[in-house]
Amino acid sequence: MKQICLIITILFTSVCAKAQKEHKLFYENGNVKEVGQLDTNGKETGQWKYYHKDGKLWRIGSFENGKLSGDVIVYHENGLLYEYGNVRKGEENGRWTAFYNNGNFWKTGKFKDGKAKGKWRFFYEDRNALLN
């Protein structure tokens, strides 16, 4: 019985893996620009990674049916965190937080259906709060 379950699991996994096609795009300098999976309809699916021209990681996000969905993390060219938040069906939702390229806190606020909502907090690069 265990062997039958194992065989079914392996077959199912291999069928699902074949339904997706790896996508890789490169910059003119040969560095990877983006890596991810395409479904049978050619739409983005699963986790995707995007890179700056120098090869450093720029953005990580996941797709469902060709639309960005889930947590998104974006990095400055120097490798420090730029912003993070959540996307639902291609639109920002929930709290987003961003940082200056020196790592200092820049802003935070909420989105709903891709539009900024409510009170946002902004900070100068030297960490002093702006009047909001």
C-alpha positions as CSV (number, residue, x, y, z in Angstrom):
1,M,0.0,0.0,0.0
2,K,2.8,2.4,0.9
3,Q,4.5,1.7,-2.5
4,I,1.3,2.5,-4.4
5,C,0.9,5.8,-2.5
6,L,4.5,6.6,-3.3
7,I,4.1,5.8,-7.0
8,I,1.0,7.9,-7.2
9,T,2.7,10.8,-5.5
10,I,5.7,10.6,-7.8
11,L,3.5,10.5,-10.9
12,F,1.4,13.4,-9.7
13,T,4.5,15.5,-9.0
14,S,6.0,14.8,-12.4
15,V,2.8,15.7,-14.2
16,C,2.5,19.0,-12.3
17,A,6.2,19.8,-13.0
18,K,5.7,19.2,-16.7
19,A,2.7,21.6,-16.7
20,Q,5.0,24.4,-15.8
21,K,7.9,25.8,-17.9
22,E,10.9,27.6,-16.5
23,H,11.3,31.1,-17.8
24,K,14.7,32.9,-17.7
25,L,15.4,36.3,-19.2
26,F,18.9,37.9,-19.4
27,Y,20.4,41.4,-19.6
28,E,22.7,42.2,-22.5
29,N,25.6,41.8,-20.2
30,G,24.7,38.1,-19.6
31,N,23.3,38.5,-16.0
32,V,20.0,37.0,-15.2
33,K,17.1,39.6,-15.3
34,E,14.2,37.4,-14.1
35,V,13.5,33.8,-13.3
36,G,10.2,32.0,-12.8
37,Q,7.7,29.5,-14.0
38,L,5.1,29.8,-16.7
39,D,1.9,27.8,-16.7
40,T,0.5,26.0,-19.7
41,N,-1.2,29.2,-20.8
42,G,2.1,31.2,-20.6
43,K,1.1,33.1,-17.5
44,E,3.4,33.6,-14.6
45,T,2.9,31.2,-11.7
46,G,4.7,30.5,-8.4
47,Q,7.7,32.4,-7.1
48,W,9.5,34.8,-9.4
49,K,12.9,36.5,-8.8
50,Y,14.0,39.7,-10.5
51,Y,17.6,41.0,-10.5
52,H,19.3,44.4,-11.0
53,K,21.6,44.7,-14.0
54,D,24.7,43.9,-11.8
55,G,23.2,40.6,-10.8
56,K,22.0,41.5,-7.3
57,L,18.5,40.5,-6.2
58,W,15.9,43.2,-6.9
59,R,12.4,41.7,-6.2
60,I,10.8,38.5,-5.0
61,G,7.2,37.8,-5.5
62,S,4.7,35.1,-6.3
63,F,2.1,34.9,-9.0
64,E,-1.3,33.2,-9.4
65,N,-2.9,33.1,-12.8
66,G,-0.4,35.7,-14.1
67,K,-1.1,38.2,-11.4
68,L,1.3,39.1,-8.5
69,S,-0.2,37.7,-5.3
70,G,1.2,37.4,-1.8
71,D,4.2,38.9,-0.1
72,V,6.6,41.0,-2.2
73,I,10.1,42.0,-1.1
74,V,12.1,44.7,-3.1
75,Y,15.8,45.5,-2.6
76,H,17.9,48.6,-3.5
77,E,20.8,48.1,-5.9
78,N,23.1,48.1,-2.8
79,G,21.4,45.0,-1.5
80,L,19.5,46.7,1.4
81,L,15.8,46.3,1.8
82,Y,13.8,48.9,-0.1
83,E,10.2,47.8,0.6
84,Y,7.9,45.0,1.5
85,G,4.2,44.3,1.6
86,N,1.4,42.2,0.3
87,V,-0.3,42.1,-3.1
88,R,-3.7,40.5,-4.0
89,K,-4.6,39.9,-7.6
90,G,-2.0,42.3,-8.8
91,E,-2.9,45.2,-6.4
92,E,-1.2,46.3,-3.2
93,N,-3.2,45.3,-0.1
94,G,-2.4,45.7,3.6
95,R,0.6,47.4,5.2
96,W,3.6,48.4,3.0
97,T,6.8,49.6,4.5
98,A,9.8,51.3,2.7
99,F,13.3,52.2,3.6
100,Y,16.0,54.6,2.2
101,N,19.0,53.1,0.5
102,N,21.0,53.7,3.7
103,G,18.7,51.3,5.6
104,N,16.8,54.1,7.5
105,F,13.0,53.9,7.7
106,W,11.2,56.0,5.1
107,K,7.5,55.4,5.1
108,T,4.7,53.0,6.1
109,G,1.0,52.8,5.4
110,K,-1.8,50.7,4.2
111,F,-3.3,49.9,0.8
112,K,-6.6,48.5,-0.2
113,D,-7.2,47.3,-3.7
114,G,-4.1,49.2,-5.0
115,K,-5.0,52.6,-3.4
116,A,-3.3,54.2,-0.4
117,K,-5.7,54.3,2.6
118,G,-5.7,55.9,6.0
119,K,-2.8,57.6,7.7
120,W,0.7,57.1,6.4
121,R,3.9,57.8,8.4
122,F,6.9,59.4,6.6
123,F,10.4,60.0,7.9
124,Y,13.3,62.1,6.8
125,E,16.4,60.2,5.8
126,D,18.0,61.2,9.1
127,R,15.2,59.3,10.9
128,N,13.3,62.4,12.1
129,A,9.6,62.1,11.6
130,L,7.8,64.3,9.1
131,L,4.6,65.9,10.3
132,N,1.9,63.7,8.9
